[in-house]
Amino acid sequence: MGKRTRNGKCHICGNVGELSSEHVPPKSAFNDKPIILKPFEGGKGKIQQRGMGDYTLCPSCNRLTSYWYVKSFANFCYMGMEILQRSNGNPKLIYM
C-alpha cells in the first residue's frame, strides 16, 4: 500500500498541495506502535494504529527533514532508553 496523502499547506516551505503522513517523533524513535489519542474532556479516544503523526509536510520537505535529523534523533532516543534500562528505575544509578 502506498503512502497516504492529503492536501494542505506545508509547515516548512509553505507550498500548498499534497502533504504526506509524517511520524512525529520518527518511527525509528519508538513511534511505530498503536497509540490512543484521548480528548481533553472525557469521551473515547481515537486509535492511531501506526504511531503518532499528522499530515504537515509536503513529500519533499518530509524527505529532507528525515535526512537532516531522524538518524541523530533516533540514536539519542536509544541512548536514553539504554540509560533508563541500566538504571532499573532508580535515578541515582544514572549519575555514576
N, C-alpha and C positions, 0 to 999 in steps of 0.2 A: 504494500500500500504506500502511495506517495505521501509526501509531507502535506499536511493540511494548510490552507491559506485563508486569509480574509483581506478585505480592502480597508485601507485607512492611511493615516499619516505616520511615517517612520519617525520614531522618537530621537533618532540621531541625525539623519540627513534632511529630514523634513519633507521628502518627496511623498506624494500621495499616490497610492497604488496598492499592489499586492503586499501583504505582510505575512511573514512566516511565523510558525509557532516557535517560541523561544523558551527554553527552560531557564528559570531564574530561582535558585542558582543552577549552574550547569548540571546535566545528568551525571557527569563524571565526579561530581562533588556530593554524592549521596542523594541525588534528587531523581531517582528513577523508580520509585515505588509509589503506589497509590496514596493519596492524601485526602483528607476531608476538609473542605473549606467551610468553616462554620460562620453563620451570620453573627453580627454583633449583638443582636437582640433576639435570643431564643430561636425557635424554628429548627428545621432539619438542615444538615449540612449537605453540600454538593461534593460528590466524589470525583476527583480527577485521577484517572487510572495511571497516568504516566508521569506523575510528579507535578510540581508547582511550575507554572509558567503562564504566558499570555502571548497575544499577537501584538508585538510592539515595534518590531524592526522589519525593514524590507529584507529580502533574502541576501542582498549584497552586504548590508551592514551586519546582519546576523553572522555571516561567514567571517567578516573582518573582526568582530568582537571575539569570536571563537579563537581566531588566530592570535589576537592581542593578549588575552588574559586567561582563557579557560584552563590551559595546562598548568599554569602557575597557581591559579586559584584552587584547582583540584589537589595539587601537591600540598598546598597549605592546609586544606581540609584533612587530608590523610595524615599529615604530621600532627595536627590537633587531635585526631582520633587516636593515634598511637599514644600520645601523651595521656589522654583520658583513660585508655585501656591500661597503661602501665601504672597509673595512679590508683587503680582499683577503687575509684570513688572517694579516695582520700586526697584532698587538695594539698595537704602538707607534703605528700610524696612527690609532687610535681617539681618543687624547688629543691634540688639536690645540691 
